[in-house]
């Protein structure tokens, strides 16, 4: 069993930056994929960024060029660097861990609020 704890959220002005962290209670070295999702009020949860065990990253079109996902397997932590933030980035951000992409099972964190003021 792995627990994920997000941190780093907060209130930031339009154009500002934040770095989210997701600390895992156990090793994520072998996990196939670590993802960052977000959910705004009244909207479905969406995948915004992710990083594979090999370091390959993917991003939604809405954040491409502004957000950067990274992972530090030695620290069992993944990060989401968010630059040039926009009010539409306001949401609760969740960390997701997929030990095996061939299986649907995933771990989720409790979420961290990001609010971007205009």
ZADO-1210 file (C-alpha; in nm, 4 decimals, padded with zeros to 6 digits):
<atoms>
<atom x="00.0000" y="00.0000" z="00.0000" code="UNK" pos="1"/>
<atom x="00.1340" y="00.3420" z="-00.0991" code="UNK" pos="2"/>
<atom x="00.0051" y="00.6733" z="00.0259" code="UNK" pos="3"/>
<atom x="00.0449" y="00.9885" z="-00.1797" code="UNK" pos="4"/>
<atom x="00.0573" y="01.3332" z="-00.0225" code="UNK" pos="5"/>
<atom x="00.0429" y="01.6441" z="-00.2377" code="UNK" pos="6"/>
<atom x="00.1733" y="01.9819" z="-00.1276" code="UNK" pos="7"/>
<atom x="00.2645" y="02.3161" z="-00.2750" code="UNK" pos="8"/>
<atom x="-00.0768" y="02.4466" z="-00.3701" code="UNK" pos="9"/>
<atom x="-00.1959" y="02.7925" z="-00.2844" code="UNK" pos="10"/>
<atom x="-00.3092" y="03.1280" z="-00.4153" code="UNK" pos="11"/>
<atom x="-00.1066" y="03.2898" z="-00.6920" code="UNK" pos="12"/>
<atom x="-00.1590" y="03.5772" z="-00.9307" code="UNK" pos="13"/>
<atom x="-00.2132" y="03.5408" z="-01.3035" code="UNK" pos="14"/>
<atom x="00.1272" y="03.4772" z="-01.4599" code="UNK" pos="15"/>
<atom x="00.2795" y="03.3398" z="-01.1438" code="UNK" pos="16"/>
<atom x="00.4336" y="03.0041" z="-01.0686" code="UNK" pos="17"/>
<atom x="00.3876" y="02.7188" z="-00.8262" code="UNK" pos="18"/>
<atom x="00.5569" y="02.3847" z="-00.7792" code="UNK" pos="19"/>
<atom x="00.3492" y="02.0947" z="-00.6584" code="UNK" pos="20"/>
<atom x="00.5043" y="01.7949" z="-00.4902" code="UNK" pos="21"/>
<atom x="00.3669" y="01.4475" z="-00.4435" code="UNK" pos="22"/>
<atom x="00.5464" y="01.2436" z="-00.1814" code="UNK" pos="23"/>
<atom x="00.4890" y="00.8677" z="-00.1767" code="UNK" pos="24"/>
<atom x="00.5127" y="00.6609" z="00.1386" code="UNK" pos="25"/>
<atom x="00.6800" y="00.3807" z="-00.0519" code="UNK" pos="26"/>
<atom x="00.9025" y="00.3266" z="-00.3505" code="UNK" pos="27"/>
<atom x="00.7747" y="00.4512" z="-00.6848" code="UNK" pos="28"/>
<atom x="01.0850" y="00.3433" z="-00.8714" code="UNK" pos="29"/>
<atom x="00.9066" y="00.0623" z="-01.0506" code="UNK" pos="30"/>
<atom x="00.5759" y="00.2394" z="-01.1038" code="UNK" pos="31"/>
<atom x="00.4942" y="00.2588" z="-01.4733" code="UNK" pos="32"/>
<atom x="00.3391" y="00.6018" z="-01.4611" code="UNK" pos="33"/>
<atom x="00.2870" y="00.8983" z="-01.2308" code="UNK" pos="34"/>
<atom x="00.0223" y="01.1473" z="-01.3289" code="UNK" pos="35"/>
<atom x="-00.1159" y="01.4832" z="-01.2257" code="UNK" pos="36"/>
<atom x="-00.4897" y="01.5392" z="-01.2601" code="UNK" pos="37"/>
<atom x="-00.7014" y="01.8380" z="-01.1775" code="UNK" pos="38"/>
<atom x="-01.0677" y="01.8997" z="-01.1109" code="UNK" pos="39"/>
<atom x="-01.2308" y="02.2388" z="-01.1261" code="UNK" pos="40"/>
<atom x="-01.5747" y="02.3023" z="-00.9700" code="UNK" pos="41"/>
<atom x="-01.8480" y="02.1539" z="-01.1848" code="UNK" pos="42"/>
<atom x="-01.6028" y="01.9843" z="-01.4187" code="UNK" pos="43"/>
<atom x="-01.4701" y="01.6340" z="-01.4612" code="UNK" pos="44"/>
<atom x="-01.1284" y="01.5366" z="-01.3394" code="UNK" pos="45"/>
<atom x="-00.8761" y="01.5632" z="-01.6210" code="UNK" pos="46"/>
<atom x="-00.5216" y="01.4467" z="-01.6764" code="UNK" pos="47"/>
<atom x="-00.2879" y="01.7441" z="-01.7204" code="UNK" pos="48"/>
<atom x="00.0582" y="01.5877" z="-01.7050" code="UNK" pos="49"/>
<atom x="00.2358" y="01.2627" z="-01.6463" code="UNK" pos="50"/>
<atom x="00.5722" y="01.0962" z="-01.6451" code="UNK" pos="51"/>
<atom x="00.6635" y="00.7369" z="-01.7146" code="UNK" pos="52"/>
<atom x="00.9162" y="00.5216" z="-01.5337" code="UNK" pos="53"/>
<atom x="01.1558" y="00.5930" z="-01.8168" code="UNK" pos="54"/>
<atom x="01.1140" y="00.9677" z="-01.7825" code="UNK" pos="55"/>
<atom x="00.8894" y="01.0286" z="-02.0821" code="UNK" pos="56"/>
<atom x="00.6379" y="01.3041" z="-02.0210" code="UNK" pos="57"/>
<atom x="00.3001" y="01.3936" z="-02.1649" code="UNK" pos="58"/>
<atom x="00.0853" y="01.7019" z="-02.1242" code="UNK" pos="59"/>
<atom x="-00.2622" y="01.8176" z="-02.2068" code="UNK" pos="60"/>
<atom x="-00.2825" y="02.0837" z="-02.4728" code="UNK" pos="61"/>
<atom x="-00.4042" y="02.3344" z="-02.2166" code="UNK" pos="62"/>
<atom x="-00.0802" y="02.3200" z="-02.0144" code="UNK" pos="63"/>
<atom x="00.1789" y="02.2230" z="-02.2732" code="UNK" pos="64"/>
<atom x="00.4720" y="02.4625" z="-02.2651" code="UNK" pos="65"/>
<atom x="00.3789" y="02.5939" z="-01.9205" code="UNK" pos="66"/>
<atom x="00.3839" y="02.2886" z="-01.6930" code="UNK" pos="67"/>
<atom x="00.6675" y="02.0437" z="-01.6393" code="UNK" pos="68"/>
<atom x="00.6387" y="01.7065" z="-01.4694" code="UNK" pos="69"/>
<atom x="00.9405" y="01.5402" z="-01.3125" code="UNK" pos="70"/>
<atom x="01.0149" y="01.2590" z="-01.0737" code="UNK" pos="71"/>
<atom x="01.2859" y="01.1873" z="-00.8200" code="UNK" pos="72"/>
<atom x="01.2759" y="00.8142" z="-00.7581" code="UNK" pos="73"/>
<atom x="01.5367" y="00.8384" z="-00.4834" code="UNK" pos="74"/>
<atom x="01.3038" y="01.0656" z="-00.2884" code="UNK" pos="75"/>
<atom x="00.9859" y="00.8852" z="-00.3985" code="UNK" pos="76"/>
<atom x="00.8520" y="01.2194" z="-00.5106" code="UNK" pos="77"/>
<atom x="00.7049" y="01.3628" z="-00.8262" code="UNK" pos="78"/>
<atom x="00.6748" y="01.7290" z="-00.9068" code="UNK" pos="79"/>
<atom x="00.4665" y="01.9551" z="-01.1236" code="UNK" pos="80"/>
<atom x="00.6257" y="02.2883" z="-01.2027" code="UNK" pos="81"/>
<atom x="00.3542" y="02.5271" z="-01.3140" code="UNK" pos="82"/>
<atom x="00.4523" y="02.8516" z="-01.4824" code="UNK" pos="83"/>
<atom x="00.2536" y="03.1286" z="-01.6491" code="UNK" pos="84"/>
<atom x="-00.0509" y="03.0306" z="-01.4488" code="UNK" pos="85"/>
<atom x="-00.3928" y="03.1387" z="-01.5680" code="UNK" pos="86"/>
<atom x="-00.7233" y="03.1737" z="-01.3810" code="UNK" pos="87"/>
<atom x="-00.8503" y="02.8711" z="-01.5744" code="UNK" pos="88"/>
<atom x="-00.5811" y="02.6609" z="-01.4067" code="UNK" pos="89"/>
<atom x="-00.7704" y="02.7008" z="-01.0799" code="UNK" pos="90"/>
<atom x="-00.8599" y="02.3534" z="-00.9544" code="UNK" pos="91"/>
<atom x="-00.7805" y="02.0851" z="-00.7027" code="UNK" pos="92"/>
<atom x="-00.4726" y="01.9007" z="-00.8262" code="UNK" pos="93"/>
<atom x="-00.4350" y="01.5303" z="-00.7582" code="UNK" pos="94"/>
<atom x="-00.1396" y="01.3002" z="-00.7805" code="UNK" pos="95"/>
<atom x="-00.1986" y="00.9577" z="-00.9357" code="UNK" pos="96"/>
<atom x="00.0276" y="00.6537" z="-00.9360" code="UNK" pos="97"/>
<atom x="-00.0101" y="00.3587" z="-01.1741" code="UNK" pos="98"/>
<atom x="00.2096" y="00.0700" z="-01.0678" code="UNK" pos="99"/>
<atom x="00.1218" y="-00.1235" z="-01.3819" code="UNK" pos="100"/>
<atom x="-00.0339" y="00.0303" z="-01.6895" code="UNK" pos="101"/>
<atom x="-00.1713" y="-00.3090" z="-01.7871" code="UNK" pos="102"/>
<atom x="-00.3962" y="-00.2916" z="-01.4803" code="UNK" pos="103"/>
<atom x="-00.6498" y="-00.0233" z="-01.3947" code="UNK" pos="104"/>
<atom x="-00.5500" y="-00.0009" z="-01.0293" code="UNK" pos="105"/>
<atom x="-00.4140" y="00.3366" z="-00.9184" code="UNK" pos="106"/>
<atom x="-00.3261" y="00.5204" z="-00.6022" code="UNK" pos="107"/>
<atom x="-00.4582" y="00.8729" z="-00.5466" code="UNK" pos="108"/>
<atom x="-00.3537" y="01.1574" z="-00.3237" code="UNK" pos="109"/>
<atom x="-00.5975" y="01.3759" z="-00.1336" code="UNK" pos="110"/>
<atom x="-00.5451" y="01.6770" z="-00.3592" code="UNK" pos="111"/>
<atom x="-00.4115" y="02.0274" z="-00.3184" code="UNK" pos="112"/>
<atom x="-00.5954" y="02.3467" z="-00.4095" code="UNK" pos="113"/>
<atom x="-00.4477" y="02.5823" z="-00.6661" code="UNK" pos="114"/>
<atom x="-00.6170" y="02.9175" z="-00.7085" code="UNK" pos="115"/>
<atom x="-00.5046" y="03.1671" z="-00.9707" code="UNK" pos="116"/>
<atom x="-00.6383" y="03.5182" z="-00.9344" code="UNK" pos="117"/>
<atom x="-00.6939" y="03.7441" z="-01.2337" code="UNK" pos="118"/>
</atoms>
